[in-house]
Amino acid sequence: MTFNGDSVAFVGAGVMGEAMIKGLLRQQALEPSSITAADPRADHLEALRQRYGIHTTTDNVAAARSADALVLSVKPQVMGKVLAELKGQVDSLSLIVSIVAGVEVKTIADSLRNGRVVRSMPNTPGQIGTGITVWTAAPEVAEAQRQQAQLLLGALGEDIYAGDESFLDMATALSGSGPAYVFMFMEALIDAGVHMGFSRRDAERLVTQTLLGSVQYAQQSGLHPAQLRNQVTSPGGTTAAALHEMEKGGLRTVLSEGVWAAYRRSQALGVKPD
């Protein structure tokens, strides 16, 4: 599926906005001439124009008015300002997709006076097309527009549709923030390797490939993580000793409490309409 000549504007052309643009062009879902990116950084916009051949502007309203569909890809902290700026300017748009954490569909729809809103939560691996996005759509979004939204979000990797919007805050805590948890775990393992005597370069290589291979093995095996862990854990062995210390230190509890903290913060980040 393609956009059949429809154009898309991105308000916010940061890391994730650019990742989506790059993915759409890579998949040939849109032509460069059908994409407009709006951002306050003129030098960044010039780099995007040269890199991808898309239209660029520092004017959010002009970008939105030029398009059939709009992607909101700004920081949550500036979402209120952006919604106020676009209020009354995007009534005719056939689709509005938000990748902004914590901002509810109703907030966006009421602020922009347009109920055709899709809310989504991608994650940073989307920068290389290997992310996963949870998304939901307002009842006003027609089936054709839902397919367009899925195409947009598919530029970042896999996607899961959620019928209940409450899952978006959960996804923010689990998969949206999830890469940071993995990177911290990686960092701790690498530091342990260096402490034992490996060079940092070798420790990074060992940890990165171990994590990558473990995830791929888990995907292909179809087994529960507990079964996979048991495969590696011999009674009285080195792995059992390591896991005993991790359990004693409350690793599972700390991870769970961290995810819950992110979940509560995502709920608190909701932006109210002006």
C-alpha positions, 0 to 999 in steps of 0.5 A, a space after each residue: 500500500 502507498 499513500 496514493 498521492 497524499 502528502 504528509 507533514 511532520 511537525 518535529 523533525 528530530 530523531 524519530 521524525 527523521 527515522 520515519 521519513 527515512 523508513 517511508 522513503 526506503 520502503 517507497 511508500 512516499 516520494 520525497 516531494 510528498 513529504 514536508 518537515 517542520 522544525 525550528 532548527 533551520 540548519 537541521 532542516 537544510 541537512 534533511 533537505 539535502 539528505 532526503 530531497 524533502 520539503 522543509 519549513 520552520 513554519 508548523 502551520 504552513 507545513 500542516 496546511 500543505 499536507 493531507 496527513 500530519 505527524 506530530 513528532 515533537 517533545 512532550 514538553 512542547 506539545 501544548 504550545 504546538 497544539 495551540 499553534 495548530 488550533 483551527 488550522 488542521 480541520 480538513 486533514 484526513 489523518 493526524 498521527 502522534 508519536 508524543 508520549 503521554 498525550 491522549 487522543 482526546 487532548 489532541 482531537 479537542 485542541 485541533 478540532 479534528 477527531 481523526 487522530 491516531 496515538 502511538 508509542 514507538 521506540 528508539 530501535 525504529 531509527 534503524 527500522 527494528 523498533 516496535 510501536 503500539 498504537 490506537 485510533 479514535 473512532 473517527 479514523 476511517 479504515 483507509 486512514 488506519 491503513 495509512 497510519 499503519 504504513 507510517 508507523 511500519 516505517 519504524 519496524 513492527 506494530 501492535 494495535 491496541 483497542 484501549 488507549 490505556 495500553 499506550 501509557 503501558 507501552 511507553 513504560 515497557 517498550 518506549 523506555 525499554 531500550 534505556 533499561 537494556 542499555 543500562 544492563 549492557 553498561 553494567 555487564 561491560 563494566 563487570 567485564 572490564 573489572 575482571 580484566 577484559 579490555 573495554 572493546 572486547 567486553 563491549 563486543 562480548 556483551 553486545 553479541 551475547 544480548 543480540 544472539 540471546 534475543 534472536 535465539 529466544 525469538 526463533 525457539 518460541 520457548 518461554 524465557 524461564 525455559 531458556 534460562 533453565 537451559 543455561 543454568 546447571 545445578 551448582 554451576 557458575 550461572 546458578 551462582 550469578 543468578 542467585 546473587 541477582 535474585 538476592 539483590 532484587 533485580 526483578 523487583 527493581 526492574 518492575 518498580 522502574 517500569 511502574 515509575 515510567 508508567 506513572 510518569 507517562 500518565 502525568 505527562 498528559 498535556 491539557 488543551 489550552 
